[in-house]
Amino acid sequence: MTLFEQVSQTFNKLSDKLKKNKEQEKLASILQEHHSFICQSEQLSDYLQETQQLIKLAFKSQTQDSERLSDRLNAQLELLAKLALNGKLVEHNAVTEYRSRIGKMHKTLAEYRQYLARFDDQIRLNPNLPDNHSIYQRRERCLQAINQLEDKISKIEQKGYGTNRYFK
């Protein structure tokens, strides 16, 4: 049996197992985020078709791109195998999503704090501004946004979505 036949046979087994999974939308979502897939579909079948085409292309290609194609194919097959053999990867995606969300919120919080510091600097540099100047109103709204975001982050972190409860 040739290497092409072995890879095709392995892919077909993975494909069959993935097609039986009832959570195909979650699988498609994970594949959509993976760097090796070009496809941006909501359907698992589109990702499987992309991998199947990549198998054919990688084995036909004898160009400089063949190494890049092989690396991409390996990454796709590795992820498909993990998804087919380990349902816990879907749960792992929830932790990744949680960490990403919290990270974005902390980044936004840092930006808000920089705005607040700029408002404070402007107020310090212009001590004769009237109390009803727009800079004071903008500073107050910024401070409210900071407090709301801190509360939101605190509540999410207290729920503990990033803990190991996803890996039972």
Residue, then its C-alpha position, 0 to 999 in steps of 0.5 A: m500500500t502506498l503512502f497516499e493510500q495509507v493517508s487516504q484510508t486514515f483520513n476516511k476513518l477519521s472522517d467517518k468517526l467525525k460525521k457520527n459526532k452529534e456536535q458537528e457545529k462545535l467541531a466546525s467552530i474549532l476547525q474554523e479557528h485553526h490556522s491550517f484551514i482556509c475554509q470558513s464554513e459552519q459545516l463539518s463536511d466542508y472542512l473534510q472536503e478541504t482536507q481530502q483535496l489537500i491530500k490529493l494536492a500534497f501528493k501530486s505536488q512536486t514543487q517548492d510548495s509541497e513541504r508547505l502543503s505537507d505541513r498544512l496537511n499534517a496540522q489538519l490531520e492531527l487536529l481531525a484525529k484529536l477531535a475524532l478520538n478525544g471529545k474533551l477537546v471540545e471542552h478545551n475549546a471553551v477554556t480557550e474561548y474563556r481565556s481569550r475573552i478575559g484577555k480582550m477584556h483586560k486589554t480594553l481595561a488597560e486602554y480605558r485606564q490610558y484614556l483616564a490618565r490622559f484626561d487627568d493630564q489634560i485637567r492638570l495642565n489646564p487648571n482653569l477649566p470650568d467645572n462643566h467643561s466636556i473633559y470632566q464629563r468624558r473623564e466621568r464616563c471613562l471612569q464609569a466604563i472602567n468600573q463596569l468592566e472591572d465588575k464584569i471581569s470580576k464576576i466572570e473570574q469568580k465563576g471560574y470558567g478558566t479552572n480545571r473543571y473542564f478537564k474531568 
